[in-house]
């Protein structure tokens, strides 16, 4: 009995050692951040990753499945959210206002970031791992690198509605590998809530909506024995309950790895 207890103790200590050695803080997540908006600020911690003035991931992508997040309309103002922010992909595209007041290089002025990636090693109940560009944007002018040198910050954050530049259209990207019996769609650049919690498609001339299932990140998919020829109207629902239909946005003869903009 004593030997069994000793073995359990050694295993437990080894697990703690591994967690510490890899810098993984065992911090319980906070409650999920939902599509509610107000004046209240919450506490969080922030770090940054990637190139100092970059968009985070080396491939300018991330766990949401977006591409070219260094270019407009995301323009590198992006970040990873931990579990209550990323929400297994349902937080993809949501927008947050953030600001810091310490150290002295913080401007104290709020900036807006888009969630495009997943933070799997949180150091706080709410942890935003930002792109180098976004982290530096919280600094006083000319002190961006000084702020990045701090590495880790305490900040205030709150969810806000996304406002994309004028002329930005909701875009539906047909993912690689899609074919007449398998369709995977990524929905991006959604004003308002920014995120998507349901996607359905309807073929032109038919009454039945086909429900897509969550695949990964911001990607939704459907497998069917019936050929998907199009054109398709896509209906998406945001976390706040807004439903929008993009009529015939996926054309007949659609192609994989192609983006189609709403009209």
Phi and psi restraints in degrees (value plus and minus 20) as a CYANA .aco file:
   2 UNK   PHI     -83.7   -43.7
   2 UNK   PSI     -60.9   -20.9
   3 UNK   PHI     -84.8   -44.8
   3 UNK   PSI     -56.9   -16.9
   4 UNK   PHI     -84.9   -44.9
   4 UNK   PSI     -61.4   -21.4
   5 UNK   PHI     -84.3   -44.3
   5 UNK   PSI     -58.6   -18.6
   6 UNK   PHI     -84.0   -44.0
   6 UNK   PSI     -61.9   -21.9
   7 UNK   PHI     -82.2   -42.2
   7 UNK   PSI     -64.3   -24.3
   8 UNK   PHI     -82.2   -42.2
   8 UNK   PSI     -59.5   -19.5
   9 UNK   PHI     -84.7   -44.7
   9 UNK   PSI     -63.7   -23.7
  10 UNK   PHI     -82.2   -42.2
  10 UNK   PSI     -63.9   -23.9
  11 UNK   PHI     -81.5   -41.5
  11 UNK   PSI     -64.5   -24.5
  12 UNK   PHI     -83.0   -43.0
  12 UNK   PSI     -64.4   -24.4
  13 UNK   PHI     -84.2   -44.2
  13 UNK   PSI     -57.3   -17.3
  14 UNK   PHI     -85.5   -45.5
  14 UNK   PSI     -59.5   -19.5
  15 UNK   PHI     -83.9   -43.9
  15 UNK   PSI     -61.4   -21.4
  16 UNK   PHI     -83.3   -43.3
  16 UNK   PSI     -61.7   -21.7
  17 UNK   PHI     -81.2   -41.2
  17 UNK   PSI     -64.3   -24.3
  18 UNK   PHI     -81.8   -41.8
  18 UNK   PSI     -63.3   -23.3
  19 UNK   PHI     -81.8   -41.8
  19 UNK   PSI     -63.3   -23.3
  20 UNK   PHI     -87.7   -47.7
  20 UNK   PSI     -62.1   -22.1
  21 UNK   PHI     -83.0   -43.0
  21 UNK   PSI     -52.0   -12.0
  22 UNK   PHI    -115.1   -75.1
  22 UNK   PSI     -14.3    25.7
  23 UNK   PHI      49.8    89.8
  23 UNK   PSI       1.6    41.6
  24 UNK   PHI    -115.3   -75.3
  24 UNK   PSI      85.8   125.8
  25 UNK   PHI    -100.3   -60.3
  25 UNK   PSI     111.5   151.5
  26 UNK   PHI    -106.7   -66.7
  26 UNK   PSI      61.2   101.2
  27 UNK   PHI    -130.2   -90.2
  27 UNK   PSI     104.3   144.3
  28 UNK   PHI     -83.3   -43.3
  28 UNK   PSI     120.1   160.1
  29 UNK   PHI     -93.2   -53.2
  29 UNK   PSI     135.8   175.8
  30 UNK   PHI    -100.8   -60.8
  30 UNK   PSI     157.0   197.0
  31 UNK   PHI     -80.4   -40.4
  31 UNK   PSI     131.0   171.0
  32 UNK   PHI     -78.2   -38.2
  32 UNK   PSI     120.6   160.6
  33 UNK   PHI    -105.5   -65.5
  33 UNK   PSI     101.4   141.4
  34 UNK   PHI    -127.5   -87.5
  34 UNK   PSI     158.3   198.3
  35 UNK   PHI    -100.9   -60.9
  35 UNK   PSI      40.5    80.5
  36 UNK   PHI    -141.0  -101.0
  36 UNK   PSI     123.4   163.4
  37 UNK   PHI    -149.5  -109.5
  37 UNK   PSI     122.8   162.8
  38 UNK   PHI    -193.2  -153.2
  38 UNK   PSI    -186.4  -146.4
  39 UNK   PHI    -110.7   -70.7
  39 UNK   PSI     -29.8    10.2
  40 UNK   PHI     -92.4   -52.4
  40 UNK   PSI     112.5   152.5
  41 UNK   PHI    -122.0   -82.0
  41 UNK   PSI     122.0   162.0
  42 UNK   PHI    -129.9   -89.9
  42 UNK   PSI     137.2   177.2
  43 UNK   PHI    -106.5   -66.5
  43 UNK   PSI     123.4   163.4
  44 UNK   PHI    -172.7  -132.7
  44 UNK   PSI     149.7   189.7
  45 UNK   PHI    -135.8   -95.8
  45 UNK   PSI     133.4   173.4
  46 UNK   PHI    -156.9  -116.9
  46 UNK   PSI     122.1   162.1
  47 UNK   PHI    -151.3  -111.3
  47 UNK   PSI    -196.7  -156.7
  48 UNK   PHI    -161.8  -121.8
  48 UNK   PSI     139.7   179.7
  49 UNK   PHI    -164.8  -124.8
  49 UNK   PSI     144.9   184.9
  50 UNK   PHI      63.9   103.9
  50 UNK   PSI    -176.3  -136.3
  51 UNK   PHI     -95.1   -55.1
  51 UNK   PSI     129.9   169.9
  52 UNK   PHI     -73.9   -33.9
  52 UNK   PSI     -56.0   -16.0
  53 UNK   PHI    -136.2   -96.2
  53 UNK   PSI      -0.4    39.6
  54 UNK   PHI    -113.2   -73.2
  54 UNK   PSI    -192.5  -152.5
  55 UNK   PHI    -119.1   -79.1
  55 UNK   PSI     -12.3    27.7
  56 UNK   PHI      89.3   129.3
  56 UNK   PSI    -117.0   -77.0
  57 UNK   PHI     -80.3   -40.3
  57 UNK   PSI     127.4   167.4
  58 UNK   PHI     -80.1   -40.1
  58 UNK   PSI     -53.3   -13.3
  59 UNK   PHI    -114.7   -74.7
  59 UNK   PSI      -9.5    30.5
  60 UNK   PHI      34.9    74.9
  60 UNK   PSI      18.5    58.5
  61 UNK   PHI    -142.8  -102.8
  61 UNK   PSI    -133.8   -93.8
  62 UNK   PHI     110.8   150.8
  62 UNK   PSI     155.8   195.8
  63 UNK   PHI     -90.6   -50.6
  63 UNK   PSI     -28.9    11.1
  64 UNK   PHI    -101.8   -61.8
  64 UNK   PSI     -40.9    -0.9
  65 UNK   PHI      77.7   117.7
  65 UNK   PSI     -23.2    16.8
  66 UNK   PHI     -87.6   -47.6
  66 UNK   PSI     133.9   173.9
  67 UNK   PHI    -139.3   -99.3
  67 UNK   PSI     138.8   178.8
  68 UNK   PHI      33.5    73.5
  68 UNK   PSI      25.2    65.2
  69 UNK   PHI     -91.7   -51.7
  69 UNK   PSI     -26.8    13.2
  70 UNK   PHI     -99.4   -59.4
  70 UNK   PSI     -34.7     5.3
  71 UNK   PHI    -123.8   -83.8
  71 UNK   PSI     144.0   184.0
  72 UNK   PHI     -77.8   -37.8
  72 UNK   PSI     127.7   167.7
  73 UNK   PHI    -109.7   -69.7
  73 UNK   PSI     -28.0    12.0
  74 UNK   PHI     -90.7   -50.7
  74 UNK   PSI     -60.8   -20.8
  75 UNK   PHI      34.8    74.8
  75 UNK   PSI      12.8    52.8
  76 UNK   PHI      57.8    97.8
  76 UNK   PSI     -21.4    18.6
  77 UNK   PHI    -107.0   -67.0
  77 UNK   PSI      51.4    91.4
  78 UNK   PHI    -153.4  -113.4
  78 UNK   PSI     150.4   190.4
  79 UNK   PHI    -189.6  -149.6
  79 UNK   PSI     148.0   188.0
  80 UNK   PHI    -115.7   -75.7
  80 UNK   PSI     119.3   159.3
  81 UNK   PHI    -130.4   -90.4
  81 UNK   PSI     125.6   165.6
  82 UNK   PHI     -97.9   -57.9
  82 UNK   PSI    -194.6  -154.6
  83 UNK   PHI     -66.9   -26.9
  83 UNK   PSI     -69.5   -29.5
  84 UNK   PHI     -93.7   -53.7
  84 UNK   PSI     -25.5    14.5
  85 UNK   PHI    -127.2   -87.2
  85 UNK   PSI     -65.8   -25.8
  86 UNK   PHI     -94.2   -54.2
  86 UNK   PSI     -58.9   -18.9
  87 UNK   PHI      32.0    72.0
  87 UNK   PSI      29.6    69.6
  88 UNK   PHI      35.7    75.7
  88 UNK   PSI      10.1    50.1
  89 UNK   PHI      85.4   125.4
  89 UNK   PSI     -39.4     0.6
  90 UNK   PHI     -93.6   -53.6
  90 UNK   PSI     -31.2     8.8
  91 UNK   PHI    -112.0   -72.0
  91 UNK   PSI     -23.3    16.7
  92 UNK   PHI     -79.1   -39.1
  92 UNK   PSI     111.4   151.4
  93 UNK   PHI      70.6   110.6
  93 UNK   PSI     -32.5     7.5
  94 UNK   PHI     -90.5   -50.5
  94 UNK   PSI     136.0   176.0
  95 UNK   PHI    -137.4   -97.4
  95 UNK   PSI     124.1   164.1
  96 UNK   PHI    -155.4  -115.4
  96 UNK   PSI     119.3   159.3
  97 UNK   PHI    -112.9   -72.9
  97 UNK   PSI     112.0   152.0
  98 UNK   PHI    -155.4  -115.4
  98 UNK   PSI     134.1   174.1
  99 UNK   PHI    -178.3  -138.3
  99 UNK   PSI     135.5   175.5
 100 UNK   PHI    -153.3  -113.3
 100 UNK   PSI     132.7   172.7
 101 UNK   PHI    -140.2  -100.2
 101 UNK   PSI     -34.5     5.5
 102 UNK   PHI    -152.6  -112.6
 102 UNK   PSI     119.5   159.5
 103 UNK   PHI     -92.7   -52.7
 103 UNK   PSI    -190.2  -150.2
 104 UNK   PHI     -82.5   -42.5
 104 UNK   PSI     -43.2    -3.2
 105 UNK   PHI     -93.8   -53.8
 105 UNK   PSI     -30.1     9.9
 106 UNK   PHI     -88.9   -48.9
 106 UNK   PSI     118.2   158.2
 107 UNK   PHI    -100.8   -60.8
 107 UNK   PSI     -46.6    -6.6
 108 UNK   PHI      62.2   102.2
 108 UNK   PSI     -24.5    15.5
 109 UNK   PHI    -110.2   -70.2
 109 UNK   PSI     118.2   158.2
 110 UNK   PHI     -94.8   -54.8
 110 UNK   PSI     127.6   167.6
 111 UNK   PHI    -146.8  -106.8
 111 UNK   PSI     145.0   185.0
 112 UNK   PHI    -133.5   -93.5
 112 UNK   PSI     112.8   152.8
 113 UNK   PHI    -144.8  -104.8
 113 UNK   PSI     133.6   173.6
 114 UNK   PHI    -124.2   -84.2
 114 UNK   PSI     119.5   159.5
 115 UNK   PHI    -102.5   -62.5
 115 UNK   PSI      97.8   137.8
 116 UNK   PHI    -149.3  -109.3
 116 UNK   PSI     -20.5    19.5
 117 UNK   PHI    -171.6  -131.6
 117 UNK   PSI     148.5   188.5
 118 UNK   PHI    -129.0   -89.0
 118 UNK   PSI     113.1   153.1
 119 UNK   PHI    -122.3   -82.3
 119 UNK   PSI      86.5   126.5
 120 UNK   PHI    -115.9   -75.9
 120 UNK   PSI     -20.9    19.1
 121 UNK   PHI    -149.6  -109.6
 121 UNK   PSI      45.3    85.3
 122 UNK   PHI     -89.3   -49.3
 122 UNK   PSI     129.0   169.0
 123 UNK   PHI    -133.9   -93.9
 123 UNK   PSI     -13.4    26.6
 124 UNK   PHI    -176.6  -136.6
 124 UNK   PSI     148.3   188.3
 125 UNK   PHI     -77.9   -37.9
 125 UNK   PSI     -55.5   -15.5
 126 UNK   PHI    -147.3  -107.3
 126 UNK   PSI     101.5   141.5
 127 UNK   PHI    -156.6  -116.6
 127 UNK   PSI      98.2   138.2
 128 UNK   PHI    -125.2   -85.2
 128 UNK   PSI      93.5   133.5
 129 UNK   PHI    -115.1   -75.1
 129 UNK   PSI      84.2   124.2
 130 UNK   PHI    -112.4   -72.4
 130 UNK   PSI     141.8   181.8
 131 UNK   PHI     -86.4   -46.4
 131 UNK   PSI     137.0   177.0
 132 UNK   PHI     -78.4   -38.4
 132 UNK   PSI     -57.1   -17.1
 133 UNK   PHI     -85.1   -45.1
 133 UNK   PSI     -66.8   -26.8
 134 UNK   PHI     -85.9   -45.9
 134 UNK   PSI     -60.7   -20.7
 135 UNK   PHI     -81.4   -41.4
 135 UNK   PSI     -66.2   -26.2
 136 UNK   PHI     -86.2   -46.2
 136 UNK   PSI     -46.4    -6.4
 137 UNK   PHI     -87.4   -47.4
 137 UNK   PSI     -34.4     5.6
 138 UNK   PHI    -101.8   -61.8
 138 UNK   PSI     -24.7    15.3
 139 UNK   PHI    -108.1   -68.1
 139 UNK   PSI     141.8   181.8
 140 UNK   PHI     -85.1   -45.1
 140 UNK   PSI     130.9   170.9
 141 UNK   PHI     -76.4   -36.4
 141 UNK   PSI     109.0   149.0
 142 UNK   PHI      68.4   108.4
 142 UNK   PSI     -25.6    14.4
 143 UNK   PHI    -136.4   -96.4
 143 UNK   PSI       2.8    42.8
 144 UNK   PHI     -79.6   -39.6
 144 UNK   PSI     -68.1   -28.1
 145 UNK   PHI     -88.9   -48.9
 145 UNK   PSI     -53.8   -13.8
 146 UNK   PHI     -81.9   -41.9
 146 UNK   PSI     -61.1   -21.1
 147 UNK   PHI     -88.3   -48.3
 147 UNK   PSI     -61.6   -21.6
 148 UNK   PHI     -81.7   -41.7
 148 UNK   PSI     -49.5    -9.5
 149 UNK   PHI     -86.6   -46.6
 149 UNK   PSI     -40.2    -0.2
 150 UNK   PHI     -86.8   -46.8
 150 UNK   PSI     -50.3   -10.3
 151 UNK   PHI      59.7    99.7
 151 UNK   PSI     -68.0   -28.0
 152 UNK   PHI    -156.6  -116.6
 152 UNK   PSI     116.6   156.6
 153 UNK   PHI    -153.5  -113.5
 153 UNK   PSI     135.5   175.5
 154 UNK   PHI    -116.3   -76.3
 154 UNK   PSI     114.2   154.2
 155 UNK   PHI    -160.0  -120.0
 155 UNK   PSI     152.8   192.8
 156 UNK   PHI    -129.2   -89.2
 156 UNK   PSI     123.2   163.2
 157 UNK   PHI    -166.3  -126.3
 157 UNK   PSI     137.5   177.5
 158 UNK   PHI    -176.8  -136.8
 158 UNK   PSI     129.5   169.5
 159 UNK   PHI     -96.9   -56.9
 159 UNK   PSI     118.2   158.2
 160 UNK   PHI    -152.1  -112.1
 160 UNK   PSI     142.7   182.7
 161 UNK   PHI     -95.2   -55.2
 161 UNK   PSI     121.1   161.1
 162 UNK   PHI     -97.0   -57.0
 162 UNK   PSI     116.6   156.6
 163 UNK   PHI    -150.1  -110.1
 163 UNK   PSI      82.0   122.0
 164 UNK   PHI    -103.0   -63.0
 164 UNK   PSI     136.9   176.9
 165 UNK   PHI     -76.5   -36.5
 165 UNK   PSI     129.1   169.1
 166 UNK   PHI     -74.7   -34.7
 166 UNK   PSI     115.2   155.2
 167 UNK   PHI      75.4   115.4
 167 UNK   PSI     -31.0     9.0
 168 UNK   PHI     -92.4   -52.4
 168 UNK   PSI     110.6   150.6
 169 UNK   PHI    -132.1   -92.1
 169 UNK   PSI     125.4   165.4
 170 UNK   PHI     -78.8   -38.8
 170 UNK   PSI     112.8   152.8
 171 UNK   PHI    -141.7  -101.7
 171 UNK   PSI     117.1   157.1
 172 UNK   PHI    -134.3   -94.3
 172 UNK   PSI      92.3   132.3
 173 UNK   PHI    -119.6   -79.6
 173 UNK   PSI      98.3   138.3
 174 UNK   PHI     -97.8   -57.8
 174 UNK   PSI      96.9   136.9
 175 UNK   PHI     -93.6   -53.6
 175 UNK   PSI     138.0   178.0
 176 UNK   PHI     -77.1   -37.1
 176 UNK   PSI     124.5   164.5
 177 UNK   PHI      71.4   111.4
 177 UNK   PSI     -32.4     7.6
 178 UNK   PHI     -84.8   -44.8
 178 UNK   PSI     124.7   164.7
 179 UNK   PHI    -172.5  -132.5
 179 UNK   PSI     157.4   197.4
 180 UNK   PHI     -75.9   -35.9
 180 UNK   PSI     -38.6     1.4
 181 UNK   PHI    -132.0   -92.0
 181 UNK   PSI     -16.5    23.5
 182 UNK   PHI    -169.6  -129.6
 182 UNK   PSI     102.4   142.4
 183 UNK   PHI    -147.9  -107.9
 183 UNK   PSI     105.8   145.8
 184 UNK   PHI    -140.6  -100.6
 184 UNK   PSI     106.2   146.2
 185 UNK   PHI    -141.4  -101.4
 185 UNK   PSI     117.7   157.7
 186 UNK   PHI    -132.5   -92.5
 186 UNK   PSI     107.5   147.5
 187 UNK   PHI    -127.7   -87.7
 187 UNK   PSI     109.8   149.8
 188 UNK   PHI    -164.3  -124.3
 188 UNK   PSI     145.2   185.2
 189 UNK   PHI      46.3    86.3
 189 UNK   PSI      26.5    66.5
 190 UNK   PHI    -111.3   -71.3
 190 UNK   PSI      97.6   137.6
 191 UNK   PHI     -87.7   -47.7
 191 UNK   PSI     140.1   180.1
 192 UNK   PHI      64.9   104.9
 192 UNK   PSI    -138.6   -98.6
 193 UNK   PHI     -82.3   -42.3
 193 UNK   PSI     -50.1   -10.1
 194 UNK   PHI      63.3   103.3
 194 UNK   PSI     -50.8   -10.8
 195 UNK   PHI    -118.9   -78.9
 195 UNK   PSI     151.5   191.5
 196 UNK   PHI    -154.8  -114.8
 196 UNK   PSI     109.3   149.3
 197 UNK   PHI    -136.5   -96.5
 197 UNK   PSI     -23.6    16.4
 198 UNK   PHI    -180.5  -140.5
 198 UNK   PSI     123.6   163.6
 199 UNK   PHI    -158.6  -118.6
 199 UNK   PSI     113.6   153.6
 200 UNK   PHI    -153.0  -113.0
 200 UNK   PSI     132.0   172.0
 201 UNK   PHI    -147.3  -107.3
 201 UNK   PSI     133.1   173.1
 202 UNK   PHI    -159.9  -119.9
 202 UNK   PSI     106.6   146.6
 203 UNK   PHI     -96.0   -56.0
 203 UNK   PSI     123.6   163.6
 204 UNK   PHI     -77.2   -37.2
 204 UNK   PSI     113.6   153.6
 205 UNK   PHI      67.5   107.5
 205 UNK   PSI     -22.5    17.5
 206 UNK   PHI    -136.3   -96.3
 206 UNK   PSI     138.2   178.2
 207 UNK   PHI    -119.2   -79.2
 207 UNK   PSI     -40.7    -0.7
 208 UNK   PHI    -103.5   -63.5
 208 UNK   PSI     110.2   150.2
 209 UNK   PHI    -107.0   -67.0
 209 UNK   PSI     120.6   160.6
 210 UNK   PHI    -127.5   -87.5
 210 UNK   PSI     101.5   141.5
 211 UNK   PHI    -101.6   -61.6
 211 UNK   PSI     110.4   150.4
 212 UNK   PHI    -112.0   -72.0
 212 UNK   PSI     131.6   171.6
 213 UNK   PHI    -125.1   -85.1
 213 UNK   PSI     133.8   173.8
 214 UNK   PHI     -85.1   -45.1
 214 UNK   PSI     112.2   152.2
 215 UNK   PHI    -122.7   -82.7
 215 UNK   PSI     -90.1   -50.1
 216 UNK   PHI    -181.8  -141.8
 216 UNK   PSI     132.2   172.2
 217 UNK   PHI      32.3    72.3
 217 UNK   PSI    -146.7  -106.7
 218 UNK   PHI    -119.7   -79.7
 218 UNK   PSI      -0.7    39.3
 219 UNK   PHI    -118.3   -78.3
 219 UNK   PSI     113.6   153.6
 220 UNK   PHI    -140.7  -100.7
 220 UNK   PSI     126.7   166.7
 221 UNK   PHI    -161.7  -121.7
 221 UNK   PSI     138.9   178.9
 222 UNK   PHI    -163.6  -123.6
 222 UNK   PSI     116.8   156.8
 223 UNK   PHI    -132.8   -92.8
 223 UNK   PSI     111.6   151.6
 224 UNK   PHI    -170.0  -130.0
 224 UNK   PSI     123.5   163.5
 225 UNK   PHI     -93.6   -53.6
 225 UNK   PSI     -38.9     1.1
 226 UNK   PHI    -106.5   -66.5
 226 UNK   PSI     118.3   158.3
 227 UNK   PHI     -89.3   -49.3
 227 UNK   PSI     115.7   155.7
 228 UNK   PHI    -118.3   -78.3
 228 UNK   PSI      80.6   120.6
 229 UNK   PHI    -121.9   -81.9
 229 UNK   PSI     -51.7   -11.7
 230 UNK   PHI      64.9   104.9
 230 UNK   PSI     156.5   196.5
 231 UNK   PHI     -90.7   -50.7
 231 UNK   PSI     136.7   176.7
 232 UNK   PHI    -141.8  -101.8
 232 UNK   PSI     119.4   159.4
 233 UNK   PHI    -111.2   -71.2
 233 UNK   PSI     114.7   154.7
 234 UNK   PHI    -129.6   -89.6
 234 UNK   PSI     110.5   150.5
 235 UNK   PHI    -134.5   -94.5
 235 UNK   PSI     105.0   145.0
 236 UNK   PHI    -141.8  -101.8
 236 UNK   PSI     130.9   170.9
 237 UNK   PHI    -142.1  -102.1
 237 UNK   PSI     113.0   153.0
 238 UNK   PHI    -112.2   -72.2
 238 UNK   PSI     149.7   189.7
 239 UNK   PHI     -81.8   -41.8
 239 UNK   PSI     -50.6   -10.6
 240 UNK   PHI     -98.5   -58.5
 240 UNK   PSI     -21.6    18.4
 241 UNK   PHI      77.5   117.5
 241 UNK   PSI     -17.8    22.2
 242 UNK   PHI     -91.6   -51.6
 242 UNK   PSI     108.7   148.7
 243 UNK   PHI    -132.3   -92.3
 243 UNK   PSI     111.4   151.4
 244 UNK   PHI    -151.7  -111.7
 244 UNK   PSI     116.2   156.2
 245 UNK   PHI    -130.5   -90.5
 245 UNK   PSI     107.9   147.9
 246 UNK   PHI    -124.5   -84.5
 246 UNK   PSI      80.6   120.6
 247 UNK   PHI     -89.4   -49.4
 247 UNK   PSI     108.3   148.3
 248 UNK   PHI      30.2    70.2
 248 UNK   PSI      13.9    53.9
 249 UNK   PHI     -91.9   -51.9
 249 UNK   PSI     -50.0   -10.0
 250 UNK   PHI    -117.3   -77.3
 250 UNK   PSI      92.4   132.4
 251 UNK   PHI     -98.4   -58.4
 251 UNK   PSI     146.7   186.7
 252 UNK   PHI     -84.2   -44.2
 252 UNK   PSI     120.5   160.5
 253 UNK   PHI      55.9    95.9
 253 UNK   PSI       3.4    43.4
 254 UNK   PHI     -76.1   -36.1
 254 UNK   PSI     137.3   177.3
 255 UNK   PHI    -145.7  -105.7
 255 UNK   PSI     129.0   169.0
 256 UNK   PHI     -89.1   -49.1
 256 UNK   PSI     136.8   176.8
 257 UNK   PHI      36.6    76.6
 257 UNK   PSI      22.9    62.9
 258 UNK   PHI    -154.7  -114.7
 258 UNK   PSI     120.6   160.6
 259 UNK   PHI    -122.1   -82.1
 259 UNK   PSI     116.6   156.6
 260 UNK   PHI    -143.7  -103.7
 260 UNK   PSI     107.0   147.0
 261 UNK   PHI    -111.4   -71.4
 261 UNK   PSI     126.9   166.9
 262 UNK   PHI     -87.7   -47.7
 262 UNK   PSI     134.1   174.1
